[in-house]
Amino acid sequence: MTTIILLTISNVFMTIAWYGHLKHKSAPLVLTILVSWGIAFVEYCFQVPANRIGSATFTAAQLKVIQEVITLVVFSVFSVLYLKEQLKWNYLVGFALILLAVFFVFHDFSKVRS
């Protein structure tokens, strides 16, 4: 659970660093990059321990899939609430297909009998 919490916090910072500046397009690009790097540093302070802790329980592929699902949830909330963009049906279908990846990555097919 610690891994999930840390990855969620990490993703909040990552999403702000990557997309928060889109509401401030008049800001100088160099300043935007520097501010984004500062925010990304905080993101790494959560992401690195999350993966280090999580690697005791999950494989690298599982950690990546967990990360992607959290990223989609955080980004969806951010884009609707902060950027005021709509979640379209085709986005949701795409997200659902990524959730299907969770099944395949976490399912142990070696235990399936023929």
Sequence and secondary structure as in RCSB ss.txt:
>XXXX:A:sequence
MTTIILLTISNVFMTIAWYGHLKHKSAPLVLTILVSWGIAFVEYCFQVPANRIGSATFTAAQLKVIQEVITLVVF
SVFSVLYLKEQLKWNYLVGFALILLAVFFVFHDFSKVRS
>XXXX:A:secstr
 HHHHHHHHHHHHHHHHHHGGGG TTS HHHHHHHHHHHHHHHHHHHHHHHHHHTTTS HHHHHHHHHHHHHHHH
HHHHHHTS     HHHHHHHHHHHHHHHHHHS GGG   
